[in-house]
Amino acid sequence: MAQDKPTIDVLNAMGLDVSAVGNHEFDQGYDDLTERVMNPDAEMGGATWEYLGANVRLPDGSAALPETWMATFDNGTADESDDVRIGFTGVVTDETPTLVSPAGIEGLTFESEAVAANRSAAVLQEEGADAIVLLVHEGAPSSEYADAVDTSNDFGAMLADLDDSIDAVISGHTHMLYDHEVPVAGWTDRDFGRPVVSSGQYGMNLNEPGLRVRQHHR
């Protein structure tokens, strides 16, 4: 009714930094997303945050949307090499073509979430990220831990295929509320699992996952 303009304005006012695109961002098509919603100068758009969609590809296989984003946090010392760098990548459910009008996404492909996330994580490692967070518009079918790690569903299969370099997963799409800690086989030097969270729906909850970051030598 209002082309989501009130929501865009509120998220801008909240100071949102980065988000994965979801399937609803494509409800009016890819051009609407890139030319209106993601255009800071658009009268009925104007998102000022970074939208990520690493698994959304153009016909030639290149990226249709930004794939990664890096945030630098001051560690309180005069030496900039002490700053903490957190890398983000974002992906949307690869079932998006079944959820929106085909005409609006003609020519786009939506590759496996884990494939795109792992590729982007490797890029962020090369860029010196101290930790990597995956923002994914895909979620577990229930709030139960067993369902989140069940590889017979899309979300559990994706988690099982994620690279060890991904330190946390912030998810959505299924409107479930969960706060899991999932073991990672390669994390032999850590006494905790990977945070895998979803804060439900409609802004009713706030989830604040904590990370203990070991800085890379730079």
N, C-alpha and C positions, 0 to 999 in steps of 0.2 A: 504493500500500500504506500509506503514511504521510501521504497527502494533501499531499505536498511540504513538510511542516512542517520536516524537517531542513534542507532547502535554504533555506527562508525564514529559519530561525534563523541559518544560516551567513552568508547575505547581510547580515542585520542586524548580525551581529558584525563583518563586514568593513567596515561603514560605507558601504555602497552608498547613494548619494544619489538617483539617478534612473535610470529604465530605461523603454524602450518596452515595451508589452505585446507578447507573441508569440501565435501561434495556440494554443499549448498552454495559455495562461492561460484560454482559453475551453473547454477540454476538458470541464469540469463545468458550463459555462454562465456567463453574464454575472452572474447573481445570486451565484453562488459566488465569482466574482472580486471583486465589489464588497463583499459582505457578510462574506466570510471572509478571503480572501487579503489584501485591501487594508485590512482593519479591524484597527488596531493592538491592539484589545482582544479579538479573537477567539482563543479558546483554541487552535484548530488553524490559525490564520492569523497575522496580526500583522506584515505587511510594514511597515517604518517608512520605506522610501524612497518617492519619488514615482513613481507609474506614469503614463505618458503614452500616449494613444491618440487623437491628433487626428483620425484618419480614421474613428473608430468613432462612429456617429451613431444617435440615438434616432429613433423613428418620426416625430416632428415636425421632424427635421432638426437638433436641438440636440445639443450634445456629450454623449456617453455617458460620457466619461472626461476627466480633465484633459488640456489640450492643450499647455501650455507650462510651463516652470520656469526660474527665473533664479537663478544663483549669483553672489555678489559676493565678490571677492578683494581683500584689503587690499594696496595698492600700496606700503605702507611710509611714507606721508607722513601728516601730521596732517590734511590736507584730504581729506574723504570723497569729494569730486568726482574725486579721482585714482584711486579704487578702480576695478577692472576688473570689468565685468559680462558674464558669459557666459550667453547664453540657449540653452535646450534645447527642442526639440520632438521628439515621438516618434510614429511611425506603425507600423502592422502591415500585413503583406501583405494586399492586397485580395482575395486568394484564400482568406482564412480561412473563408468560408462553405462551401467545398468540402472543408475539412480537419477540421471539427469537426461534432458532432451539430447538425442544424438546430434541434432543440427548445430547445437551450440559448441560442441567439442569436436566437430568434424576435423579429421587430420591429426588429432592428438592421440597419444597412447599413454597408458598409465601402467608403468612397469611395477614389478614386485617391490613392495615396500622395503623389504630387507636388502635387496640388491642395491637400491638407490641409497638407502641409509648407510650401508657399509662403504659404498664408493665415496660418499660425502665425508664419512668419518675419516677415511684415509687422507682426503684433502685437508681436513682440519688438523690432523696430526702433522702433516707436512708444514702447515702454517703456524705450528707451535702451540696448539691448544693444550691447556693443562687438564681440561676435562671436556667431555663431549655429551651433550644432551640431545636426545631424539624427541622431537615434537611430532606426534603421529595422530592423524585423524582416522584412527581405527581403534577398536576397543574390545575388551573381553565381553563375552555374552552374559555374564552375571558378575556379582561382586565377590564370588567365591574364588579363593586362590587356585583351587584345582582347575577351574574353567580358564583362568588366565594362562596357565601353563600347559593346557591340553592342546597338543599339536594337531588334533583333528579339527580344530577351528582355525580361522585365518589369523587371529591375534596370537594364539599360542604358537602356531607355526612360524610366524614372523619373529617372535621372541627367541625361539630356538635357533634361528638363523642369523641373529645379530652378532656382529663382531665384538670381541671382548673390549675393544677400545671405547665402546659406547657406555657411558657411566650411569645414565639415568634415562628413563622413558616416561614422558608425559603424554598421556593418551586421551582420547575422547570418542566421539561418534556414537557409541552405544548408550550413552547417558547413565552409565553405571558409576557407583561410588566404591572405589577400592584404593588401598594403600599397601601394596605388597613389597616384599623384599625377595627377589628371585636369585637363586644361586647362579653363578657364572663359573663354568668349569675351569677357565683359565685364570681366575682370580686367586691364585694360590698364596699371594702375599697380602690378602685382605681378609678381615674377620667379619665382613658383612656382605650382603648380596646387592644386586642392582635394584635401586628403587624403581618401581613400576606403579604409576599412580593415575587415577582419574578422579576428578572432583565432581562427578555427577552431571548436573544439567542446569541451565538457565541461571548461572551465577549463584546458586543456592549454597555453595560451599567454596572454601578456599583451601587449596593444598599447598604446603610449603616444604617440599623435599629438601633435606639437608645433604650436602656433599662435603666430605673431607678431601681436600685437594692437595696432592703432592705436586709441587711445581717441577716442570722440566728444566733441566739446565740449559740456559740460553747464554 
